[in-house]
């Protein structure tokens, strides 16, 4: 079933234009009701509704496909800012043999997966800096996928500068060509990827088809608890939304991280997924959960303001799941029974 940004009404224009719309409705109600107290209460509720829910200046109703297109445009819009901020630095670093951006728990888990010589794919690879680092650590075939053509082009420039053999593909993650199916020992997902996915089950399904039997899905993400917090007007911390928030979140704030200052942008959509949602999606695909650990490690500059505030939620987590291997067992033939032959010796039994 299609997931939509659900709103009961749709307004065009600014918040200032919304209040007169409510006033017009109320004026009609006043001609039919004499209960002034009731009408005043309704007016207050409507104004509060306008202030709280017209914060992005318009109601936007988007299907997942429309949201993905909007997000692609938002990433392409932000890409030049990332390039201006970090590209020259990364170009020089990747010219150094064996350079890696990996650190902390991410590096530790990747090393534990013994990736030397293994085929690795990264979903939502951005400019490819992490995948290029994995290649420099000795991985075999490396392929990165990202929806932003601009970021993929930046990644190709980094690979060329370092002489690194790594394929970077510009595509919607949900439409990765089937020629990549079953080709990878490890599929990597890192910070800020899952929040762009309308449906986690579909996303994990993509990882499943890319993995070889016995391959690992490795997720190192920001903890979803962080979505509950925001900066207040004084630079402190406030509760922004419930942890169990389910509606998609529409933003006009440009995608800004890696030291890029915030900016106004075209609307894009992101999704809050609880940690249990992530785990359930993995288990729904019959994968074996091998590791789940919540961490204090802050892997995103977006939440640096929480550190001096003394608010110390889990900042990140790591998850490793294994794609099960289908085992075919031989079933011994049984003596004929009532004249019917049994299974022939060495025939395959049921697939487990």
Secondary structure as UniProt FT lines:
FT   HELIX           15..30
FT   TURN            31..32
FT   HELIX           36..53
FT   TURN            55..56
FT   HELIX           64..82
FT   HELIX           83..87
FT   HELIX           88..94
FT   TURN            97..98
FT   HELIX           104..112
FT   TURN            113..114
FT   STRAND          120..123
FT   TURN            126..127
FT   HELIX           129..136
FT   TURN            137..138
FT   STRAND          142..146
FT   HELIX           149..162
FT   STRAND          167..170
FT   HELIX           173..175
FT   HELIX           178..180
FT   TURN            181..182
FT   STRAND          184..189
FT   TURN            191..192
FT   HELIX           194..196
FT   HELIX           200..210
FT   STRAND          211..222
FT   HELIX           224..228
FT   STRAND          229..231
FT   TURN            233..234
FT   STRAND          237..239
FT   TURN            243..244
FT   STRAND          249..253
FT   TURN            258..259
FT   STRAND          264..270
FT   HELIX           275..284
FT   TURN            285..286
FT   STRAND          288..295
FT   HELIX           301..303
FT   HELIX           305..309
FT   STRAND          316..322
FT   STRAND          328..330
FT   TURN            338..339
FT   TURN            345..346
FT   STRAND          348..351
//
